[in-house]
Amino acid sequence: MIVGISVFELHLPSVGSLKEKRRIVKPLVERLHQRFRVSIMESDFHDLHQRTEIAIAAVHQSENQMNRLMDSLRKVIEETGDAQLLFWEPQLLDARP
């Protein structure tokens, strides 16, 4: 069993308020959760208008599956028109005995 953890740091250049930020981040988090069935949350920069960090965790049976999932997540985030990916740090942990 492979556990994948990833942190995505995003810049939201068109955002001018926390309310506008929520209108972008919340649907993105919900879309990723529904499409990929991962555990996901906004994990940092809660008080900044134009910046956010999203943390994601998932479990798969193989490293190849996990790498494909992480790449798919990154691709969807990069295709989000309102957000620019600044930083991405995937980590894979082998949880086999």
GIGI-V913435 format. One record per pair of residues at least 4 apart in sequence whose C-alpha atoms are under 8 Angstrom apart, sorted by the first residue. I is the first residue (numbers start at 0). J is the second residue. Records with the same first field share a line. If there is no record, write none. Layout:
I->J, J
This chain:
0->58, 59, 60, 61, 93, 94, 95
1->58, 59, 60, 61, 62, 65, 91, 92, 93, 94, 95
2->56, 57, 58, 59, 65, 91, 92, 93, 94
3->55, 56, 57, 58, 59, 65, 69, 89, 90, 91, 92
4->54, 55, 56, 57, 89, 90, 91
5->54, 55, 56, 69, 87, 88, 89, 90
6->52, 53, 54, 55, 86, 87, 88, 89
7->52, 53, 54, 84, 85, 86, 87, 88
8->50, 51, 52, 53, 84, 85, 86, 87
9->50, 51, 52, 53, 82, 83, 84, 85, 86
10->49, 50, 51, 82, 83, 84, 85
11->20, 48, 49, 50, 51, 81, 82, 83
12->49, 81, 82, 83
13->49, 81
14->19, 20, 48, 49
15->19, 20, 48, 49
16->20, 48
17->21, 46, 47, 48
18->22
19->23
20->24, 48, 49
21->25
22->26
23->27, 81
24->28, 41
25->29
26->30
27->31, 76
28->32, 39, 40, 41, 53
29->33
30->34
31->35, 36, 37, 39, 72
32->36, 37, 38, 39
33->37
35->68, 72
36->57
37->55, 56, 57
38->55, 56, 57
39->53, 54, 55, 56
40->53, 54, 55
41->45, 51, 52, 53, 54
42->51, 52, 53, 54
43->51, 52, 53
44->50, 51, 52
45->51
47->51
57->65
58->65
59->64, 65
60->64, 65
61->65
62->66, 91
63->67
64->68
65->69, 91
66->70
67->71
68->72
69->73, 89
70->74
71->75
72->76
73->77, 87
74->78
75->79
76->82, 84
77->82, 83, 84
79->83
